[in-house]
Amino acid sequence: MTVISPHRAPRARTAVTPTARAPQPFSVFFREQAPSVARLLTALVARDDVEEVLQETFVAALGAYDRFDGANPRAWVLAIARRKAIDEYRSRGRRPLPVPDAGLDRAAATGDPARLSAGIWADVAELPDKQRAAVVLRFALDLRHREIGEVLGCSEAAARRNVHEGVAKLREKEQR
């Protein structure tokens, strides 16, 4: 008589890991991501420095591309761009200051929508770093709060809070 044991030998389990997409060729990656990165940098750095910081961003991305796992390329490159913008901001302190443009003050008087928009983005530029980046990522690049958190290196709740506080400061400034 054969006895069947209720205890079986444990099966070897194979780890099920989500497969990350293989990174696409860098030229394709660049074409897809450059417009988003440029819009972010337009809001984070001086207009004259956008192209330079954009180039530095993609040079850094190219150097790290072989180590990139392919998961969420947009958040990955926007995080690099944000760090390059911070580097630019820090180096700006060692340069002479430009003369301010009085044209933004006239925008409110003329009611010109294009100039008013420039005035709003000038107010955004005065926000603290994380709030400014969060507002730009949310409204200029239309990222979700989870993606904003990935770019800023914080939780989704913290990203949501940065967007909220940035918008609140902008509304407060508008009402004055």
HUGI-V224802 format. One record per run of one state. SS is the DSSP state (~ for helix, > for strand, _ for the rest). FROM is the first residue (numbers start at 0). LEN is the number of residues. If there is no record, write none. Layout:
ss:SS from:FROM len:LEN
ss:SS from:FROM len:LEN
This chain:
ss:_ from:0 len:25
ss:~ from:25 len:19
ss:_ from:44 len:2
ss:~ from:46 len:21
ss:_ from:67 len:5
ss:~ from:72 len:20
ss:_ from:92 len:10
ss:~ from:102 len:8
ss:_ from:110 len:2
ss:~ from:112 len:13
ss:_ from:125 len:3
ss:~ from:128 len:12
ss:_ from:140 len:4
ss:~ from:144 len:8
ss:_ from:152 len:3
ss:~ from:155 len:20
ss:_ from:175 len:1
